[in-house]
């Protein structure tokens, strides 16, 4: 597995996680605090999160299939983009696990 597969997953995990936190804060502002402008904020961030979550799903599925994960683990990683802040924790765990596997596979450069 290439490092670029992990990198694009990590980027989308952070983007999806940040948007979901913003969406959650926007929903709280809209319904609990009744703030002006929160409705348009929720609409814009909700649409952005929805589209980018689809990209996250594609990258996470690609990562899971190349890492040969069991179905349960792959489902947990896919669902992490729907639970506020879960994407950050799952991304950290997945990255530390796969970084070790990638490091073991990379050849050590020889000095001339």
Secondary structure, 3 states (H helix, E strand, C coil): CCHHHHHHHHHHHHHHHHHHHHHHHHHHHHHHCCCCCHHHHHHHHHHHHHHHHHHHHHHHHHHHHHHCCCHHHHHHHHHHHHCCCHHHHHHHHHHHHHHHHHHHHCCCCCCC
